Amino acid sequence: MTSPTPDDNHLRFPIGRPQLPTAPLTPAGRALYLQQLAEFPALLKAAVERAGPARLEQPYRPGGWTGRQVVHHLADTHPNLYSRFRLALTEDNPTVRPFDEQAWAELPDVAVTPLAVSLELLASLHVRWVMLLEQLSEAQWQRTFYHPRYQTTSTLEQALVQYAWHGRHHLAHLGLLGA
C-alpha cells in the first residue's frame, strides 16, 4: 500500500472522520448507533452483491485495499472490537491490544477464503454484540478501555460511535468500487 496524499483523503475517508461524543449520549442517541451496528451485516452483504466478484478484486482507491481485503478486514476487526466491550465490562480500564491491520490484510487466507465466510461471521457476531449492548446500564456505557496505539481512553459510548462509523466508513469504500 502506498502512502496517502492529501488529494486522496476524500477516498480514504469518504464519510469523513468519526465525530466522537464528548458528553454522555441519551438512550435515543445511542439507539441510532445500535441500529447501525445491527443493520451493518445486511448492508455489507448488499454492497458485496452490488460490487460483484470482479470489482471486489480491485482496490477502492490507488494503493488501497481491494474490496475482498476490506470485507475480510471487517471480519478480522469486528471480533476485536466486540472483545474490547467485554473487557471493559469485566475489567477496570483494560489496555486493549492493537494489531497490524495491513499485515492481516495480506495474510494468505484473505485471497482464498470465500467472502460468504466473513459475511456469515459478521452477521452472527453483530447479533451477539447488539444483544450485549442493549442490556447495558447507563453506568456501564461510561466504562472505559485504553488503546495504546492512539494513547486514548474511550468510554463504551465513544467506542459505539467509533465502531458504528467504522462499518459505514468501509461500506463507503465498497461503494467506490468501479466509481
ABEGO torsion letter per residue (X at the ends): XBBBBAAAAAAABAAEBBBBBABBBBAAAAAAAAAAAAAAAAAAAAAAAAAEAAAAABBABBGBBBAAAAAAAAAAAAAAAAAAAAAAAABBGBBBBBBBAAAAAABAAAAABBAAAAAAAAAAAAAAAAAAAAABBAAAAABBBBBAAAGBBBBAAAAAAAAAAAAAAAAAAAAABGX
